[in-house]
Amino acid sequence: MVEYFPTEVKYVLECLKHVYTIDGEAKQQRLSPKERLRLHQEHSGPVMDKLQLWLRTQFDERLVEPNSSLGDA
């Protein structure tokens, strides 16, 4: 997938990396479930919202076809 869609894959992975980094920090700090949720809502939520908008735009503007290998992924 990376060799055919390097820019798109990089963007998605960077977004997910951010979320996992935040989760790692939460685990290191031994936050309670409520504190972890708050941390994710504050820091991961905006990144995931941005990713969702980007994905929707890819399909809506037909930058990615739903039945293509990338759209299938």
mmCIF file as Biopython writes it, N, C-alpha, C and O atoms, coordinates in Angstrom:
data_model
#
loop_
_atom_site.group_PDB
_atom_site.id
_atom_site.type_symbol
_atom_site.label_atom_id
_atom_site.label_alt_id
_atom_site.label_comp_id
_atom_site.label_asym_id
_atom_site.label_entity_id
_atom_site.label_seq_id
_atom_site.pdbx_PDB_ins_code
_atom_site.Cartn_x
_atom_site.Cartn_y
_atom_site.Cartn_z
_atom_site.occupancy
_atom_site.B_iso_or_equiv
_atom_site.auth_seq_id
_atom_site.auth_asym_id
_atom_site.pdbx_PDB_model_num
ATOM 1   N N  . MET A ? 1  ? 0.827   -1.177 0.000  1.0 0.0 1  A 1 
ATOM 2   C CA . MET A ? 1  ? 0.000   0.000  0.000  1.0 0.0 1  A 1 
ATOM 3   C C  . MET A ? 1  ? 0.880   1.253  0.000  1.0 0.0 1  A 1 
ATOM 4   O O  . MET A ? 1  ? 0.602   2.204  -0.730 1.0 0.0 1  A 1 
ATOM 5   N N  . VAL A ? 2  ? 1.925   1.256  0.804  1.0 0.0 2  A 1 
ATOM 6   C CA . VAL A ? 2  ? 2.790   2.429  0.925  1.0 0.0 2  A 1 
ATOM 7   C C  . VAL A ? 2  ? 3.442   2.786  -0.402 1.0 0.0 2  A 1 
ATOM 8   O O  . VAL A ? 2  ? 3.569   3.965  -0.733 1.0 0.0 2  A 1 
ATOM 9   N N  . GLU A ? 3  ? 3.852   1.791  -1.154 1.0 0.0 3  A 1 
ATOM 10  C CA . GLU A ? 3  ? 4.549   2.093  -2.407 1.0 0.0 3  A 1 
ATOM 11  C C  . GLU A ? 3  ? 3.628   2.725  -3.442 1.0 0.0 3  A 1 
ATOM 12  O O  . GLU A ? 3  ? 4.105   3.446  -4.319 1.0 0.0 3  A 1 
ATOM 13  N N  . TYR A ? 4  ? 2.331   2.478  -3.365 1.0 0.0 4  A 1 
ATOM 14  C CA . TYR A ? 4  ? 1.391   3.045  -4.329 1.0 0.0 4  A 1 
ATOM 15  C C  . TYR A ? 4  ? 0.763   4.358  -3.855 1.0 0.0 4  A 1 
ATOM 16  O O  . TYR A ? 4  ? 0.400   5.207  -4.670 1.0 0.0 4  A 1 
ATOM 17  N N  . PHE A ? 5  ? 0.637   4.520  -2.548 1.0 0.0 5  A 1 
ATOM 18  C CA . PHE A ? 5  ? -0.016  5.706  -1.981 1.0 0.0 5  A 1 
ATOM 19  C C  . PHE A ? 5  ? 0.810   6.259  -0.814 1.0 0.0 5  A 1 
ATOM 20  O O  . PHE A ? 5  ? 0.301   6.335  0.304  1.0 0.0 5  A 1 
ATOM 21  N N  . PRO A ? 6  ? 2.055   6.642  -1.042 1.0 0.0 6  A 1 
ATOM 22  C CA . PRO A ? 6  ? 2.931   7.044  0.063  1.0 0.0 6  A 1 
ATOM 23  C C  . PRO A ? 6  ? 2.423   8.250  0.852  1.0 0.0 6  A 1 
ATOM 24  O O  . PRO A ? 6  ? 2.507   8.258  2.080  1.0 0.0 6  A 1 
ATOM 25  N N  . THR A ? 7  ? 1.910   9.244  0.182  1.0 0.0 7  A 1 
ATOM 26  C CA . THR A ? 7  ? 1.449   10.451 0.868  1.0 0.0 7  A 1 
ATOM 27  C C  . THR A ? 7  ? 0.241   10.158 1.745  1.0 0.0 7  A 1 
ATOM 28  O O  . THR A ? 7  ? 0.176   10.595 2.894  1.0 0.0 7  A 1 
ATOM 29  N N  . GLU A ? 8  ? -0.701  9.426  1.206  1.0 0.0 8  A 1 
ATOM 30  C CA . GLU A ? 8  ? -1.923  9.114  1.939  1.0 0.0 8  A 1 
ATOM 31  C C  . GLU A ? 8  ? -1.636  8.233  3.153  1.0 0.0 8  A 1 
ATOM 32  O O  . GLU A ? 8  ? -2.142  8.478  4.248  1.0 0.0 8  A 1 
ATOM 33  N N  . VAL A ? 9  ? -0.821  7.211  2.941  1.0 0.0 9  A 1 
ATOM 34  C CA . VAL A ? 9  ? -0.481  6.298  4.039  1.0 0.0 9  A 1 
ATOM 35  C C  . VAL A ? 9  ? 0.280   7.042  5.130  1.0 0.0 9  A 1 
ATOM 36  O O  . VAL A ? 9  ? 0.029   6.839  6.318  1.0 0.0 9  A 1 
ATOM 37  N N  . LYS A ? 10 ? 1.201   7.894  4.727  1.0 0.0 10 A 1 
ATOM 38  C CA . LYS A ? 10 ? 1.983   8.660  5.708  1.0 0.0 10 A 1 
ATOM 39  C C  . LYS A ? 10 ? 1.059   9.521  6.565  1.0 0.0 10 A 1 
ATOM 40  O O  . LYS A ? 10 ? 1.227   9.590  7.782  1.0 0.0 10 A 1 
ATOM 41  N N  . TYR A ? 11 ? 0.094   10.169 5.941  1.0 0.0 11 A 1 
ATOM 42  C CA . TYR A ? 11 ? -0.827  11.030 6.683  1.0 0.0 11 A 1 
ATOM 43  C C  . TYR A ? 11 ? -1.617  10.230 7.719  1.0 0.0 11 A 1 
ATOM 44  O O  . TYR A ? 11 ? -1.708  10.628 8.881  1.0 0.0 11 A 1 
ATOM 45  N N  . VAL A ? 12 ? -2.178  9.119  7.301  1.0 0.0 12 A 1 
ATOM 46  C CA . VAL A ? 12 ? -2.970  8.289  8.216  1.0 0.0 12 A 1 
ATOM 47  C C  . VAL A ? 12 ? -2.098  7.780  9.364  1.0 0.0 12 A 1 
ATOM 48  O O  . VAL A ? 12 ? -2.505  7.826  10.524 1.0 0.0 12 A 1 
ATOM 49  N N  . LEU A ? 13 ? -0.904  7.298  9.040  1.0 0.0 13 A 1 
ATOM 50  C CA . LEU A ? 13 ? -0.018  6.772  10.079 1.0 0.0 13 A 1 
ATOM 51  C C  . LEU A ? 13 ? 0.426   7.853  11.055 1.0 0.0 13 A 1 
ATOM 52  O O  . LEU A ? 13 ? 0.549   7.588  12.251 1.0 0.0 13 A 1 
ATOM 53  N N  . GLU A ? 14 ? 0.667   9.057  10.569 1.0 0.0 14 A 1 
ATOM 54  C CA . GLU A ? 14 ? 1.049   10.156 11.461 1.0 0.0 14 A 1 
ATOM 55  C C  . GLU A ? 14 ? -0.085  10.477 12.436 1.0 0.0 14 A 1 
ATOM 56  O O  . GLU A ? 14 ? 0.161   10.720 13.618 1.0 0.0 14 A 1 
ATOM 57  N N  . CYS A ? 15 ? -1.303  10.479 11.951 1.0 0.0 15 A 1 
ATOM 58  C CA . CYS A ? 15 ? -2.448  10.732 12.829 1.0 0.0 15 A 1 
ATOM 59  C C  . CYS A ? 15 ? -2.564  9.644  13.899 1.0 0.0 15 A 1 
ATOM 60  O O  . CYS A ? 15 ? -2.737  9.940  15.081 1.0 0.0 15 A 1 
ATOM 61  N N  . LEU A ? 16 ? -2.468  8.398  13.474 1.0 0.0 16 A 1 
ATOM 62  C CA . LEU A ? 16 ? -2.578  7.288  14.424 1.0 0.0 16 A 1 
ATOM 63  C C  . LEU A ? 16 ? -1.402  7.266  15.394 1.0 0.0 16 A 1 
ATOM 64  O O  . LEU A ? 16 ? -1.568  6.926  16.566 1.0 0.0 16 A 1 
ATOM 65  N N  . LYS A ? 17 ? -0.237  7.622  14.920 1.0 0.0 17 A 1 
ATOM 66  C CA . LYS A ? 17 ? 0.945   7.699  15.792 1.0 0.0 17 A 1 
ATOM 67  C C  . LYS A ? 17 ? 0.700   8.697  16.919 1.0 0.0 17 A 1 
ATOM 68  O O  . LYS A ? 17 ? 1.054   8.445  18.071 1.0 0.0 17 A 1 
ATOM 69  N N  . HIS A ? 18 ? 0.101   9.816  16.583 1.0 0.0 18 A 1 
ATOM 70  C CA . HIS A ? 18 ? -0.201  10.835 17.594 1.0 0.0 18 A 1 
ATOM 71  C C  . HIS A ? 18 ? -1.125  10.261 18.674 1.0 0.0 18 A 1 
ATOM 72  O O  . HIS A ? 18 ? -0.891  10.453 19.867 1.0 0.0 18 A 1 
ATOM 73  N N  . VAL A ? 19 ? -2.160  9.566  18.250 1.0 0.0 19 A 1 
ATOM 74  C CA . VAL A ? 19 ? -3.120  8.987  19.199 1.0 0.0 19 A 1 
ATOM 75  C C  . VAL A ? 19 ? -2.429  7.961  20.101 1.0 0.0 19 A 1 
ATOM 76  O O  . VAL A ? 19 ? -2.648  7.950  21.313 1.0 0.0 19 A 1 
ATOM 77  N N  . TYR A ? 20 ? -1.600  7.108  19.514 1.0 0.0 20 A 1 
ATOM 78  C CA . TYR A ? 20 ? -0.901  6.096  20.315 1.0 0.0 20 A 1 
ATOM 79  C C  . TYR A ? 20 ? 0.133   6.729  21.242 1.0 0.0 20 A 1 
ATOM 80  O O  . TYR A ? 20 ? 0.391   6.210  22.328 1.0 0.0 20 A 1 
ATOM 81  N N  . THR A ? 21 ? 0.721   7.834  20.828 1.0 0.0 21 A 1 
ATOM 82  C CA . THR A ? 21 ? 1.661   8.548  21.696 1.0 0.0 21 A 1 
ATOM 83  C C  . THR A ? 21 ? 0.931   9.086  22.918 1.0 0.0 21 A 1 
ATOM 84  O O  . THR A ? 21 ? 1.417   8.968  24.043 1.0 0.0 21 A 1 
ATOM 85  N N  . ILE A ? 22 ? -0.224  9.669  22.694 1.0 0.0 22 A 1 
ATOM 86  C CA . ILE A ? 22 ? -1.039  10.181 23.802 1.0 0.0 22 A 1 
ATOM 87  C C  . ILE A ? 22 ? -1.426  9.035  24.732 1.0 0.0 22 A 1 
ATOM 88  O O  . ILE A ? 22 ? -1.371  9.186  25.953 1.0 0.0 22 A 1 
ATOM 89  N N  . ASP A ? 23 ? -1.812  7.900  24.172 1.0 0.0 23 A 1 
ATOM 90  C CA . ASP A ? 23 ? -2.194  6.755  24.991 1.0 0.0 23 A 1 
ATOM 91  C C  . ASP A ? 23 ? -1.006  6.246  25.805 1.0 0.0 23 A 1 
ATOM 92  O O  . ASP A ? 23 ? -1.162  5.864  26.964 1.0 0.0 23 A 1 
ATOM 93  N N  . GLY A ? 24 ? 0.167   6.242  25.204 1.0 0.0 24 A 1 
ATOM 94  C CA . GLY A ? 24 ? 1.367   5.829  25.926 1.0 0.0 24 A 1 
ATOM 95  C C  . GLY A ? 24 ? 1.660   6.745  27.102 1.0 0.0 24 A 1 
ATOM 96  O O  . GLY A ? 24 ? 2.042   6.290  28.181 1.0 0.0 24 A 1 
ATOM 97  N N  . GLU A ? 25 ? 1.477   8.039  26.882 1.0 0.0 25 A 1 
ATOM 98  C CA . GLU A ? 25 ? 1.678   8.999  27.972 1.0 0.0 25 A 1 
ATOM 99  C C  . GLU A ? 25 ? 0.672   8.759  29.090 1.0 0.0 25 A 1 
ATOM 100 O O  . GLU A ? 25 ? 1.014   8.845  30.269 1.0 0.0 25 A 1 
ATOM 101 N N  . ALA A ? 26 ? -0.558  8.461  28.721 1.0 0.0 26 A 1 
ATOM 102 C CA . ALA A ? 26 ? -1.594  8.197  29.721 1.0 0.0 26 A 1 
ATOM 103 C C  . ALA A ? 26 ? -1.235  6.971  30.555 1.0 0.0 26 A 1 
ATOM 104 O O  . ALA A ? 26 ? -1.428  6.957  31.771 1.0 0.0 26 A 1 
ATOM 105 N N  . LYS A ? 27 ? -0.716  5.951  29.895 1.0 0.0 27 A 1 
ATOM 106 C CA . LYS A ? 27 ? -0.326  4.734  30.618 1.0 0.0 27 A 1 
ATOM 107 C C  . LYS A ? 27 ? 0.864   4.999  31.529 1.0 0.0 27 A 1 
ATOM 108 O O  . LYS A ? 27 ? 0.904   4.512  32.659 1.0 0.0 27 A 1 
ATOM 109 N N  . GLN A ? 28 ? 1.835   5.769  31.042 1.0 0.0 28 A 1 
ATOM 110 C CA . GLN A ? 28 ? 3.008   6.101  31.859 1.0 0.0 28 A 1 
ATOM 111 C C  . GLN A ? 28 ? 2.601   6.872  33.103 1.0 0.0 28 A 1 
ATOM 112 O O  . GLN A ? 28 ? 3.155   6.668  34.183 1.0 0.0 28 A 1 
ATOM 113 N N  . GLN A ? 29 ? 1.641   7.748  32.941 1.0 0.0 29 A 1 
ATOM 114 C CA . GLN A ? 29 ? 1.181   8.564  34.067 1.0 0.0 29 A 1 
ATOM 115 C C  . GLN A ? 29 ? 0.188   7.822  34.954 1.0 0.0 29 A 1 
ATOM 116 O O  . GLN A ? 29 ? -0.250  8.333  35.985 1.0 0.0 29 A 1 
ATOM 117 N N  . ARG A ? 30 ? -0.157  6.616  34.538 1.0 0.0 30 A 1 
ATOM 118 C CA . ARG A ? 30 ? -1.115  5.783  35.277 1.0 0.0 30 A 1 
ATOM 119 C C  . ARG A ? 30 ? -2.420  6.520  35.562 1.0 0.0 30 A 1 
ATOM 120 O O  . ARG A ? 30 ? -2.923  6.540  36.686 1.0 0.0 30 A 1 
ATOM 121 N N  . LEU A ? 31 ? -2.940  7.116  34.511 1.0 0.0 31 A 1 
ATOM 122 C CA . LEU A ? 31 ? -4.187  7.860  34.649 1.0 0.0 31 A 1 
ATOM 123 C C  . LEU A ? 31 ? -5.363  6.908  34.830 1.0 0.0 31 A 1 
ATOM 124 O O  . LEU A ? 31 ? -5.355  5.780  34.338 1.0 0.0 31 A 1 
ATOM 125 N N  . SER A ? 32 ? -6.352  7.381  35.534 1.0 0.0 32 A 1 
ATOM 126 C CA . SER A ? 32 ? -7.583  6.604  35.696 1.0 0.0 32 A 1 
ATOM 127 C C  . SER A ? 32 ? -8.314  6.582  34.347 1.0 0.0 32 A 1 
ATOM 128 O O  . SER A ? 32 ? -8.010  7.383  33.463 1.0 0.0 32 A 1 
ATOM 129 N N  . PRO A ? 33 ? -9.265  5.676  34.193 1.0 0.0 33 A 1 
ATOM 130 C CA . PRO A ? 33 ? -10.030 5.653  32.936 1.0 0.0 33 A 1 
ATOM 131 C C  . PRO A ? 33 ? -10.673 7.006  32.601 1.0 0.0 33 A 1 
ATOM 132 O O  . PRO A ? 33 ? -10.691 7.413  31.439 1.0 0.0 33 A 1 
ATOM 133 N N  . LYS A ? 34 ? -11.195 7.695  33.606 1.0 0.0 34 A 1 
ATOM 134 C CA . LYS A ? 34 ? -11.806 9.006  33.369 1.0 0.0 34 A 1 
ATOM 135 C C  . LYS A ? 34 ? -10.758 10.019 32.909 1.0 0.0 34 A 1 
ATOM 136 O O  . LYS A ? 34 ? -11.000 10.808 31.996 1.0 0.0 34 A 1 
ATOM 137 N N  . GLU A ? 35 ? -9.599  9.986  33.550 1.0 0.0 35 A 1 
ATOM 138 C CA . GLU A ? 35 ? -8.527  10.916 33.169 1.0 0.0 35 A 1 
ATOM 139 C C  . GLU A ? 35 ? -8.009  10.612 31.759 1.0 0.0 35 A 1 
ATOM 140 O O  . GLU A ? 35 ? -7.714  11.520 30.982 1.0 0.0 35 A 1 
ATOM 141 N N  . ARG A ? 36 ? -7.907  9.322  31.450 1.0 0.0 36 A 1 
ATOM 142 C CA . ARG A ? 36 ? -7.469  8.922  30.099 1.0 0.0 36 A 1 
ATOM 143 C C  . ARG A ? 36 ? -8.451  9.394  29.045 1.0 0.0 36 A 1 
ATOM 144 O O  . ARG A ? 36 ? -8.057  9.899  27.994 1.0 0.0 36 A 1 
ATOM 145 N N  . LEU A ? 37 ? -9.723  9.226  29.332 1.0 0.0 37 A 1 
ATOM 146 C CA . LEU A ? 37 ? -10.754 9.673  28.402 1.0 0.0 37 A 1 
ATOM 147 C C  . LEU A ? 37 ? -10.644 11.179 28.175 1.0 0.0 37 A 1 
ATOM 148 O O  . LEU A ? 37 ? -10.692 11.644 27.036 1.0 0.0 37 A 1 
ATOM 149 N N  . ARG A ? 38 ? -10.498 11.931 29.248 1.0 0.0 38 A 1 
ATOM 150 C CA . ARG A ? 38 ? -10.379 13.384 29.134 1.0 0.0 38 A 1 
ATOM 151 C C  . ARG A ? 38 ? -9.158  13.763 28.309 1.0 0.0 38 A 1 
ATOM 152 O O  . ARG A ? 38 ? -9.228  14.650 27.458 1.0 0.0 38 A 1 
ATOM 153 N N  . LEU A ? 39 ? -8.041  13.091 28.561 1.0 0.0 39 A 1 
ATOM 154 C CA . LEU A ? 39 ? -6.813  13.357 27.814 1.0 0.0 39 A 1 
ATOM 155 C C  . LEU A ? 39 ? -7.012  13.074 26.329 1.0 0.0 39 A 1 
ATOM 156 O O  . LEU A ? 39 ? -6.603  13.865 25.479 1.0 0.0 39 A 1 
ATOM 157 N N  . HIS A ? 40 ? -7.641  11.945 26.022 1.0 0.0 40 A 1 
ATOM 158 C CA . HIS A ? 40 ? -7.892  11.601 24.620 1.0 0.0 40 A 1 
ATOM 159 C C  . HIS A ? 40 ? -8.882  12.574 23.976 1.0 0.0 40 A 1 
ATOM 160 O O  . HIS A ? 40 ? -8.712  12.967 22.821 1.0 0.0 40 A 1 
ATOM 161 N N  . GLN A ? 41 ? -9.902  12.954 24.718 1.0 0.0 41 A 1 
ATOM 162 C CA . GLN A ? 41 ? -10.863 13.906 24.158 1.0 0.0 41 A 1 
ATOM 163 C C  . GLN A ? 41 ? -10.186 15.230 23.825 1.0 0.0 41 A 1 
ATOM 164 O O  . GLN A ? 41 ? -10.497 15.863 22.816 1.0 0.0 41 A 1 
ATOM 165 N N  . GLU A ? 42 ? -9.271  15.631 24.672 1.0 0.0 42 A 1 
ATOM 166 C CA . GLU A ? 42 ? -8.589  16.912 24.489 1.0 0.0 42 A 1 
ATOM 167 C C  . GLU A ? 42 ? -7.515  16.854 23.403 1.0 0.0 42 A 1 
ATOM 168 O O  . GLU A ? 42 ? -7.383  17.788 22.613 1.0 0.0 42 A 1 
ATOM 169 N N  . HIS A ? 43 ? -6.747  15.763 23.359 1.0 0.0 43 A 1 
ATOM 170 C CA . HIS A ? 43 ? -5.587  15.713 22.468 1.0 0.0 43 A 1 
ATOM 171 C C  . HIS A ? 43 ? -5.757  14.784 21.264 1.0 0.0 43 A 1 
ATOM 172 O O  . HIS A ? 43 ? -5.300  15.109 20.168 1.0 0.0 43 A 1 
ATOM 173 N N  . SER A ? 44 ? -6.391  13.660 21.449 1.0 0.0 44 A 1 
ATOM 174 C CA . SER A ? 44 ? -6.572  12.711 20.340 1.0 0.0 44 A 1 
ATOM 175 C C  . SER A ? 44 ? -7.815  13.036 19.521 1.0 0.0 44 A 1 
ATOM 176 O O  . SER A ? 44 ? -7.834  12.848 18.305 1.0 0.0 44 A 1 
ATOM 177 N N  . GLY A ? 45 ? -8.840  13.520 20.189 1.0 0.0 45 A 1 
ATOM 178 C CA . GLY A ? 45 ? -10.100 13.811 19.519 1.0 0.0 45 A 1 
ATOM 179 C C  . GLY A ? 45 ? -9.960  14.730 18.316 1.0 0.0 45 A 1 
ATOM 180 O O  . GLY A ? 45 ? -10.460 14.406 17.239 1.0 0.0 45 A 1 
ATOM 181 N N  . PRO A ? 46 ? -9.289  15.874 18.471 1.0 0.0 46 A 1 
ATOM 182 C CA . PRO A ? 46 ? -9.136  16.767 17.322 1.0 0.0 46 A 1 
ATOM 183 C C  . PRO A ? 46 ? -8.377  16.124 16.157 1.0 0.0 46 A 1 
ATOM 184 O O  . PRO A ? 46 ? -8.685  16.385 14.994 1.0 0.0 46 A 1 
ATOM 185 N N  . VAL A ? 47 ? -7.402  15.298 16.466 1.0 0.0 47 A 1 
ATOM 186 C CA . VAL A ? 47 ? -6.636  14.614 15.414 1.0 0.0 47 A 1 
ATOM 187 C C  . VAL A ? 47 ? -7.528  13.612 14.686 1.0 0.0 47 A 1 
ATOM 188 O O  . VAL A ? 47 ? -7.484  13.514 13.460 1.0 0.0 47 A 1 
ATOM 189 N N  . MET A ? 48 ? -8.328  12.877 15.435 1.0 0.0 48 A 1 
ATOM 190 C CA . MET A ? 48 ? -9.224  11.901 14.817 1.0 0.0 48 A 1 
ATOM 191 C C  . MET A ? 48 ? -10.329 12.599 14.016 1.0 0.0 48 A 1 
ATOM 192 O O  . MET A ? 48 ? -10.744 12.103 12.968 1.0 0.0 48 A 1 
ATOM 193 N N  . ASP A ? 49 ? -10.799 13.736 14.502 1.0 0.0 49 A 1 
ATOM 194 C CA . ASP A ? 49 ? -11.790 14.507 13.742 1.0 0.0 49 A 1 
ATOM 195 C C  . ASP A ? 49 ? -11.200 14.971 12.416 1.0 0.0 49 A 1 
ATOM 196 O O  . ASP A ? 49 ? -11.851 14.904 11.373 1.0 0.0 49 A 1 
ATOM 197 N N  . LYS A ? 50 ? -9.964  15.441 12.475 1.0 0.0 50 A 1 
ATOM 198 C CA . LYS A ? 50 ? -9.270  15.899 11.265 1.0 0.0 50 A 1 
ATOM 199 C C  . LYS A ? 50 ? -9.063  14.735 10.289 1.0 0.0 50 A 1 
ATOM 200 O O  . LYS A ? 50 ? -9.226  14.896 9.079  1.0 0.0 50 A 1 
ATOM 201 N N  . LEU A ? 51 ? -8.704  13.572 10.820 1.0 0.0 51 A 1 
ATOM 202 C CA . LEU A ? 51 ? -8.513  12.387 9.982  1.0 0.0 51 A 1 
ATOM 203 C C  . LEU A ? 51 ? -9.838  11.972 9.340  1.0 0.0 51 A 1 
ATOM 204 O O  . LEU A ? 51 ? -9.879  11.650 8.152  1.0 0.0 51 A 1 
ATOM 205 N N  . GLN A ? 52 ? -10.903 11.980 10.112 1.0 0.0 52 A 1 
ATOM 206 C CA . GLN A ? 52 ? -12.213 11.614 9.578  1.0 0.0 52 A 1 
ATOM 207 C C  . GLN A ? 52 ? -12.626 12.562 8.456  1.0 0.0 52 A 1 
ATOM 208 O O  . GLN A ? 52 ? -13.134 12.121 7.425  1.0 0.0 52 A 1 
ATOM 209 N N  . LEU A ? 53 ? -12.411 13.853 8.650  1.0 0.0 53 A 1 
ATOM 210 C CA . LEU A ? 53 ? -12.738 14.835 7.618  1.0 0.0 53 A 1 
ATOM 211 C C  . LEU A ? 53 ? -11.900 14.598 6.365  1.0 0.0 53 A 1 
ATOM 212 O O  . LEU A ? 53 ? -12.415 14.660 5.249  1.0 0.0 53 A 1 
ATOM 213 N N  . TRP A ? 54 ? -10.618 14.329 6.551  1.0 0.0 54 A 1 
ATOM 214 C CA . TRP A ? 54 ? -9.721  14.067 5.426  1.0 0.0 54 A 1 
ATOM 215 C C  . TRP A ? 54 ? -10.187 12.830 4.652  1.0 0.0 54 A 1 
ATOM 216 O O  . TRP A ? 54 ? -10.230 12.847 3.421  1.0 0.0 54 A 1 
ATOM 217 N N  . LEU A ? 55 ? -10.534 11.762 5.368  1.0 0.0 55 A 1 
ATOM 218 C CA . LEU A ? 55 ? -11.006 10.533 4.721  1.0 0.0 55 A 1 
ATOM 219 C C  . LEU A ? 55 ? -12.302 10.781 3.953  1.0 0.0 55 A 1 
ATOM 220 O O  . LEU A ? 55 ? -12.461 10.332 2.818  1.0 0.0 55 A 1 
ATOM 221 N N  . ARG A ? 56 ? -13.214 11.493 4.581  1.0 0.0 56 A 1 
ATOM 222 C CA . ARG A ? 56 ? -14.489 11.796 3.924  1.0 0.0 56 A 1 
ATOM 223 C C  . ARG A ? 56 ? -14.249 12.613 2.652  1.0 0.0 56 A 1 
ATOM 224 O O  . ARG A ? 56 ? -14.882 12.373 1.623  1.0 0.0 56 A 1 
ATOM 225 N N  . THR A ? 57 ? -13.337 13.574 2.730  1.0 0.0 57 A 1 
ATOM 226 C CA . THR A ? 57 ? -13.003 14.401 1.568  1.0 0.0 57 A 1 
ATOM 227 C C  . THR A ? 57 ? -12.417 13.555 0.450  1.0 0.0 57 A 1 
ATOM 228 O O  . THR A ? 57 ? -12.719 13.783 -0.722 1.0 0.0 57 A 1 
ATOM 229 N N  . GLN A ? 58 ? -11.584 12.582 0.799  1.0 0.0 58 A 1 
ATOM 230 C CA . GLN A ? 58 ? -10.983 11.710 -0.209 1.0 0.0 58 A 1 
ATOM 231 C C  . GLN A ? 58 ? -12.056 10.997 -1.028 1.0 0.0 58 A 1 
ATOM 232 O O  . GLN A ? 58 ? -11.932 10.861 -2.245 1.0 0.0 58 A 1 
ATOM 233 N N  . PHE A ? 59 ? -13.109 10.543 -0.350 1.0 0.0 59 A 1 
ATOM 234 C CA . PHE A ? 59 ? -14.197 9.844  -1.039 1.0 0.0 59 A 1 
ATOM 235 C C  . PHE A ? 59 ? -15.146 10.818 -1.734 1.0 0.0 59 A 1 
ATOM 236 O O  . PHE A ? 59 ? -15.524 10.611 -2.887 1.0 0.0 59 A 1 
ATOM 237 N N  . ASP A ? 60 ? -15.529 11.884 -1.024 1.0 0.0 60 A 1 
ATOM 238 C CA . ASP A ? 60 ? -16.498 12.832 -1.582 1.0 0.0 60 A 1 
ATOM 239 C C  . ASP A ? 60 ? -15.984 13.513 -2.844 1.0 0.0 60 A 1 
ATOM 240 O O  . ASP A ? 60 ? -16.744 13.744 -3.785 1.0 0.0 60 A 1 
ATOM 241 N N  . GLU A ? 61 ? -14.703 13.832 -2.862 1.0 0.0 61 A 1 
ATOM 242 C CA . GLU A ? 61 ? -14.124 14.509 -4.025 1.0 0.0 61 A 1 
ATOM 243 C C  . GLU A ? 61 ? -13.544 13.514 -5.027 1.0 0.0 61 A 1 
ATOM 244 O O  . GLU A ? 61 ? -12.874 13.891 -5.989 1.0 0.0 61 A 1 
ATOM 245 N N  . ARG A ? 62 ? -13.818 12.239 -4.777 1.0 0.0 62 A 1 
ATOM 246 C CA . ARG A ? 62 ? -13.359 11.155 -5.655 1.0 0.0 62 A 1 
ATOM 247 C C  . ARG A ? 62 ? -11.842 11.156 -5.862 1.0 0.0 62 A 1 
ATOM 248 O O  . ARG A ? 62 ? -11.343 10.796 -6.929 1.0 0.0 62 A 1 
ATOM 249 N N  . LEU A ? 63 ? -11.131 11.566 -4.822 1.0 0.0 63 A 1 
ATOM 250 C CA . LEU A ? 63 ? -9.675  11.480 -4.855 1.0 0.0 63 A 1 
ATOM 251 C C  . LEU A ? 63 ? -9.249  10.032 -4.665 1.0 0.0 63 A 1 
ATOM 252 O O  . LEU A ? 63 ? -8.171  9.616  -5.088 1.0 0.0 63 A 1 
ATOM 253 N N  . VAL A ? 64 ? -10.131 9.278  -4.013 1.0 0.0 64 A 1 
ATOM 254 C CA . VAL A ? 64 ? -9.949  7.837  -3.824 1.0 0.0 64 A 1 
ATOM 255 C C  . VAL A ? 64 ? -11.269 7.181  -4.190 1.0 0.0 64 A 1 
ATOM 256 O O  . VAL A ? 64 ? -12.324 7.584  -3.700 1.0 0.0 64 A 1 
ATOM 257 N N  . GLU A ? 65 ? -11.215 6.196  -5.031 1.0 0.0 65 A 1 
ATOM 258 C CA . GLU A ? 65 ? -12.419 5.454  -5.404 1.0 0.0 65 A 1 
ATOM 259 C C  . GLU A ? 65 ? -12.704 4.397  -4.337 1.0 0.0 65 A 1 
ATOM 260 O O  . GLU A ? 65 ? -11.789 3.690  -3.914 1.0 0.0 65 A 1 
ATOM 261 N N  . PRO A ? 66 ? -13.955 4.280  -3.897 1.0 0.0 66 A 1 
ATOM 262 C CA . PRO A ? 66 ? -14.293 3.309  -2.856 1.0 0.0 66 A 1 
ATOM 263 C C  . PRO A ? 66 ? -13.894 1.872  -3.186 1.0 0.0 66 A 1 
ATOM 264 O O  . PRO A ? 66 ? -13.571 1.103  -2.282 1.0 0.0 66 A 1 
ATOM 265 N N  . ASN A ? 67 ? -13.911 1.501  -4.463 1.0 0.0 67 A 1 
ATOM 266 C CA . ASN A ? 67 ? -13.581 0.117  -4.816 1.0 0.0 67 A 1 
ATOM 267 C C  . ASN A ? 67 ? -12.119 -0.054 -5.228 1.0 0.0 67 A 1 
ATOM 268 O O  . ASN A ? 67 ? -11.735 -1.116 -5.718 1.0 0.0 67 A 1 
ATOM 269 N N  . SER A ? 68 ? -11.298 0.988  -5.031 1.0 0.0 68 A 1 
ATOM 270 C CA . SER A ? 68 ? -9.866  0.871  -5.327 1.0 0.0 68 A 1 
ATOM 271 C C  . SER A ? 68 ? -9.164  0.167  -4.170 1.0 0.0 68 A 1 
ATOM 272 O O  . SER A ? 68 ? -9.762  -0.048 -3.115 1.0 0.0 68 A 1 
ATOM 273 N N  . SER A ? 69 ? -7.918  -0.184 -4.363 1.0 0.0 69 A 1 
ATOM 274 C CA . SER A ? 69 ? -7.177  -0.857 -3.288 1.0 0.0 69 A 1 
ATOM 275 C C  . SER A ? 69 ? -7.050  0.041  -2.064 1.0 0.0 69 A 1 
ATOM 276 O O  . SER A ? 69 ? -7.116  -0.446 -0.935 1.0 0.0 69 A 1 
ATOM 277 N N  . LEU A ? 70 ? -6.869  1.340  -2.265 1.0 0.0 70 A 1 
ATOM 278 C CA . LEU A ? 70 ? -6.785  2.260  -1.128 1.0 0.0 70 A 1 
ATOM 279 C C  . LEU A ? 70 ? -8.155  2.435  -0.486 1.0 0.0 70 A 1 
ATOM 280 O O  . LEU A ? 70 ? -8.268  2.434  0.740  1.0 0.0 70 A 1 
ATOM 281 N N  . GLY A ? 71 ? -9.184  2.584  -1.292 1.0 0.0 71 A 1 
ATOM 282 C CA . GLY A ? 71 ? -10.533 2.735  -0.756 1.0 0.0 71 A 1 
ATOM 283 C C  . GLY A ? 71 ? -10.993 1.510  -0.004 1.0 0.0 71 A 1 
ATOM 284 O O  . GLY A ? 71 ? -11.743 1.611  0.968  1.0 0.0 71 A 1 
ATOM 285 N N  . ASP A ? 72 ? -10.549 0.363  -0.447 1.0 0.0 72 A 1 
ATOM 286 C CA . ASP A ? 72 ? -10.878 -0.897 0.209  1.0 0.0 72 A 1 
ATOM 287 C C  . ASP A ? 72 ? -10.188 -1.012 1.564  1.0 0.0 72 A 1 
ATOM 288 O O  . ASP A ? 72 ? -10.722 -1.622 2.490  1.0 0.0 72 A 1 
ATOM 289 N N  . ALA A ? 73 ? -9.015  -0.431 1.672  1.0 0.0 73 A 1 
ATOM 290 C CA . ALA A ? 73 ? -8.244  -0.500 2.915  1.0 0.0 73 A 1 
ATOM 291 C C  . ALA A ? 73 ? -8.934  0.314  3.972  1.0 0.0 73 A 1 
ATOM 292 O O  . ALA A ? 73 ? -8.453  0.393  5.103  1.0 0.0 73 A 1 
#
